[in-house]
Amino acid sequence: RSSDLVVMMIPDFEKAAFALKAGDPTDRYFTNISWSPDSKTIYMFELNRAQNDCRLVSYDAATGEKLAELYRETSDKYVEPLHPIQFLPWDDTRFIMQSQKDGYNHLYLFDASGKELKQITKGEWVVMELLGFNKKQKTAIFKANKEHPLHHRLYSVSMKGEIKQLETVDGVHNAELSPSGNFLIDRFSTPTTT
């Protein structure tokens, strides 16, 4: 049985809404939609029904026209795009994409044309959440189980891949990052915390 048909509509507050020209939506999923920093481009992951072929596609936000296929990831099993791309706040020509293509969810740096520049986190552990960016230090702040599979710890990573742990207590950390990325609120628990 085919899936429901989905059309991505863009509201134009001066005219009528229009659809992205993504082609036939039959047996395709559209997910993790994001904007370019200048709001002129829309980015969307397009996934086939079998969920083993994923493409990151850009569209003109003014016309809905397809601009380019920036990235494609395939797998014998499945591809699971769970997060939209996030542009670097200090360089709007580069973005971070999360992928499990090496078997673990990690952060990858791309340029705006879709060229992969660097895998900035790697190892037999999982990036659980990209919390945001520290604009002053030009780092990404994330939560991962790098030290232990049951611990969720907080880290920063430079675009060169240099990782720094941000706290010193084992356990499960949940953080809220300030808009500047200079501060975070860390709520954590451990088996011995009361």
VMD Tcl script that draws the C-alpha trace (Angstrom):
set ca {
  {0.00 0.00 0.00}
  {1.32 3.46 -0.86}
  {1.89 6.06 1.82}
  {-0.08 9.29 2.07}
  {0.89 11.99 -0.41}
  {2.58 15.00 1.15}
  {3.23 18.32 -0.53}
  {5.49 20.89 1.12}
  {3.72 24.27 0.97}
  {5.47 27.61 1.52}
  {3.29 30.51 2.66}
  {3.90 33.81 0.90}
  {2.36 36.49 3.07}
  {1.92 38.83 0.10}
  {0.54 36.20 -2.34}
  {-0.87 32.68 -2.18}
  {1.10 29.78 -0.75}
  {2.99 27.62 -3.23}
  {4.39 24.10 -3.20}
  {8.02 23.11 -3.40}
  {8.59 21.50 -6.79}
  {9.82 18.22 -5.30}
  {8.26 16.00 -7.95}
  {5.86 13.12 -7.39}
  {5.49 12.60 -3.62}
  {4.23 9.01 -4.01}
  {6.10 6.65 -1.69}
  {8.51 9.37 -0.51}
  {9.05 11.03 2.84}
  {10.03 14.68 3.28}
  {11.69 15.42 6.60}
  {13.93 17.75 8.62}
  {13.26 20.95 6.75}
  {15.54 23.93 7.41}
  {16.30 27.40 6.06}
  {19.49 29.04 4.87}
  {20.67 31.90 7.11}
  {19.47 34.45 4.52}
  {16.03 32.72 4.21}
  {16.45 32.38 0.43}
  {16.90 28.60 0.37}
  {14.99 25.70 1.91}
  {16.75 22.42 2.64}
  {14.90 19.14 2.98}
  {15.81 15.48 3.32}
  {13.91 13.30 0.86}
  {13.67 9.61 1.68}
  {12.28 6.76 -0.40}
  {9.55 4.47 0.97}
  {12.07 1.70 1.76}
  {14.04 4.31 3.76}
  {17.37 3.19 2.32}
  {17.99 6.14 -0.04}
  {18.15 9.65 1.42}
  {18.91 12.90 -0.39}
  {19.49 16.40 0.95}
  {17.91 18.76 -1.57}
  {17.85 22.55 -1.73}
  {14.96 24.65 -3.08}
  {14.53 28.32 -3.92}
  {12.32 29.75 -1.16}
  {10.82 32.39 -3.48}
  {9.77 30.08 -6.31}
  {9.80 26.53 -4.93}
  {12.16 25.44 -7.73}
  {14.63 22.67 -6.99}
  {18.17 24.07 -6.89}
  {20.39 21.06 -6.23}
  {20.80 17.66 -4.69}
  {23.56 18.36 -2.19}
  {24.08 14.97 -0.60}
  {22.96 11.39 -1.02}
  {23.26 8.54 1.45}
  {22.20 4.95 0.78}
  {22.29 1.79 2.87}
  {21.47 -1.91 2.45}
  {19.36 -1.60 5.60}
  {18.06 1.93 6.19}
  {19.03 5.60 6.40}
  {17.60 7.55 9.29}
  {17.80 11.35 8.87}
  {16.68 12.54 12.30}
  {17.97 16.12 12.37}
  {17.87 19.12 10.03}
  {21.14 20.67 8.90}
  {22.40 23.57 11.01}
  {24.45 26.42 9.54}
  {27.42 27.72 11.47}
  {26.45 31.08 13.01}
  {29.90 32.53 12.19}
  {30.05 31.18 8.61}
  {26.82 30.95 6.63}
  {28.60 29.05 3.84}
  {29.02 25.92 6.01}
  {26.65 23.63 7.85}
  {26.69 20.63 10.16}
  {24.79 17.51 9.24}
  {24.26 14.51 11.50}
  {24.57 11.03 9.99}
  {24.89 7.42 11.08}
  {26.77 6.45 7.92}
  {29.75 5.12 9.89}
  {27.48 3.09 12.20}
  {27.25 5.78 14.91}
  {25.48 9.15 14.86}
  {28.18 11.79 14.29}
  {28.62 15.39 13.14}
  {29.88 16.21 9.64}
  {30.90 19.60 8.29}
  {29.76 20.54 4.76}
  {30.02 23.61 2.59}
  {26.86 25.14 1.13}
  {27.38 23.33 -2.19}
  {27.12 19.96 -0.43}
  {30.82 19.09 -0.36}
  {31.72 17.15 2.78}
  {34.65 18.95 4.39}
  {35.25 16.86 7.50}
  {33.78 14.36 9.92}
  {34.15 16.42 13.11}
  {33.15 13.73 15.62}
  {34.06 10.06 15.27}
  {34.39 6.91 17.31}
  {32.37 4.01 18.67}
  {29.92 6.28 20.47}
  {26.83 8.33 19.60}
  {26.17 12.07 19.36}
  {22.79 12.21 21.06}
  {22.01 15.88 20.51}
  {23.55 18.95 18.92}
  {22.68 21.63 21.48}
  {23.95 24.61 19.48}
  {27.07 26.68 18.98}
  {29.48 28.85 20.90}
  {29.95 31.70 18.44}
  {32.92 33.24 20.26}
  {34.93 30.00 20.38}
  {33.55 28.76 17.03}
  {32.57 25.38 18.48}
  {29.55 23.11 18.38}
  {28.11 22.00 21.74}
  {26.71 18.48 21.89}
  {25.62 15.65 24.17}
  {27.07 12.15 23.65}
  {27.75 8.81 25.29}
  {31.48 9.05 24.49}
  {32.80 7.93 27.91}
  {30.24 5.21 28.69}
  {27.12 3.90 26.89}
  {24.90 4.75 29.87}
  {26.29 8.28 30.42}
  {25.13 11.34 28.52}
  {27.95 13.86 28.78}
  {28.42 17.39 27.42}
  {31.16 18.37 24.96}
  {32.31 21.09 22.61}
  {34.02 20.37 19.31}
  {35.95 22.71 17.03}
  {35.48 22.49 13.29}
  {38.90 20.79 13.23}
  {37.50 17.95 15.36}
  {39.09 18.91 18.70}
  {36.72 17.68 21.45}
  {36.58 19.08 24.99}
  {34.42 17.71 27.81}
  {32.41 20.49 29.49}
  {31.57 18.92 32.86}
  {33.23 16.50 35.28}
  {30.45 14.34 36.78}
  {29.45 10.91 35.44}
  {25.73 10.49 34.77}
  {23.00 11.68 32.47}
  {23.29 15.38 31.61}
  {20.56 17.47 30.00}
  {21.63 20.96 29.08}
  {20.10 24.14 27.80}
  {22.53 26.35 25.91}
  {22.30 30.16 26.03}
  {21.72 31.87 22.65}
  {25.38 33.01 22.53}
  {26.61 29.53 23.47}
  {28.77 31.04 26.22}
  {26.68 29.52 29.04}
  {24.65 26.41 29.66}
  {22.30 25.13 32.32}
  {23.22 21.54 33.18}
  {20.65 19.29 34.84}
  {22.11 15.88 35.61}
  {21.36 12.73 37.53}
  {23.36 9.74 38.69}
  {22.34 6.51 40.46}
  {23.53 8.09 43.72}
  {21.98 11.55 43.26}
  {19.06 12.19 45.60}
}
mol new
graphics top color blue
foreach p $ca { graphics top sphere $p radius 0.5 }
foreach p [lrange $ca 0 end-1] q [lrange $ca 1 end] { graphics top cylinder $p $q radius 0.2 }
display resetview
